[in-house]
Amino acid sequence: MTAAATATEGEVRTDAVLESAEKLVGKALFLRGFYLANELRFDGGGRLVGSAKVGDWTLAAVEVRTVTRRGPEAIELDGVRTAIRYNAEQHQFERHPLKDEAVRIVMADAGSLKGFEAEEEAVFAVGIDPGLQGAMPAYWQHYFRPGLAWAKDELTGVTVYPMLGLPNQQNDVSPPTLAHKTDARPTGYAERERVRGPLQLRMIVDAEGIPRRIAVQTPLGYGLEEFAVEAVTKWRFVPGMRAGKPVATEVIVGIDFEYAGIPRF
């Protein structure tokens, strides 16, 4: 939809706020609050009016298709929710519009272009920017920034032995073995779109057999990482051993949403 224009005493006045909103059409947008509701309203500061369920960032993308002015104090953006799926062959994230998930976003317009642009920045991330990454759970933050230091926890100061098939790993350390497993359930979006396949998580199994510092290694998308991490936190292991003593080991486990089976190390 083109920006509205009105003529006053021979002068053409353009609707700068509407024009700014129209620039969002076709961009790779993510809701910074990871909202899953399909009708959202924001105030002039970009704060959500009311409440909405939140989820994984891979379900928080939107494809804006039309922009409309709704009176002097509101701009309406209409489009569809867009799920993100990881293409393992191309090593990139792809957008998959969900045709049956219409999204309506109403943004306040206080009459200031600068203020509305600030509101847009507060509501949307254009692409996977650092601010969006920083708001994600730790398991995603450490995927995007592998060198990011972990917060102090039970493993701080503990020697961790890698069991990742690397040439320099300790050959006198036995890997942990799975003792108890909870299956990961797929998201409703993944079920409906028949999204299946493996994803991998990197984690440390401590000397008591408890998974810690879980991070995404190879994603799948459609919110499945959240459910995989939730399941793996409940797993328990017989810990790795070195010289007859339990030790902390770093491993990669595979979660397959197609077939149920023992995780691959």
Secondary structure, 3 states (H helix, E strand, C coil): CCCCEEEECCEEEECHHHHHHHCCCCCCEEECCCECCCEEEECCCCCECCCCCECCHHHCEEEEEEEEECCCCEEEEEEEEEEEEEECCCCEEEEEEEEEEEEEEEEECCCCHHHHHHHHHHHEEECCCHHHHHCCCHHHHHHHCCCCCCCCCCCCCCCEEECCCCCCCCCCEECCEEEECCCCCCCHHHHHCCCCCEEEEEEEECCCCCEEEEEEEECCECCHHHHHHHHHCCCEEECEEECCEEEEEEEEEEEECCCCCCCCC
